[in-house]
C-alpha cells in the first residue's frame, strides 16, 4: 500500500555538533584540551570531545565551567554564554551564524 509523504526536508539545514560546557570542562581537567588556546571545532575533535567536524559547533549550558576559555564557535545558548563569561572566558560567534539569523 502506498503511503502519503508529508512534510519536507530542508536541504539548506546545517548539521551542527552540540557540546555541553560540562563536557568541555572534563576535557580541560583531563589535559586533552589546552586552556590557553581558543576552543574551536578542530580543537574539540583533537581532544576527542567530538568525533568529526560537521558544519559547526553549538555550545550548550549543561554542566559547570571553571576554566577561563576562549570559544570560537558557530552558536552558543544564552546559558552557555553566561556561564563562560562568569568563569572569565569569552565567546566569539563565527560569521556563518550571523548569516543564518
Beta strands, then each sheet from edge to edge (+ up, - down):
strand 1: 16-20
strand 2: 38-39
strand 3: 56-60
strand 4: 70-73
strand 5: 75-76
strand 6: 90-93
sheet 1: 1+ 3+ 5+
sheet 2: 2+ 4+ 6+
end
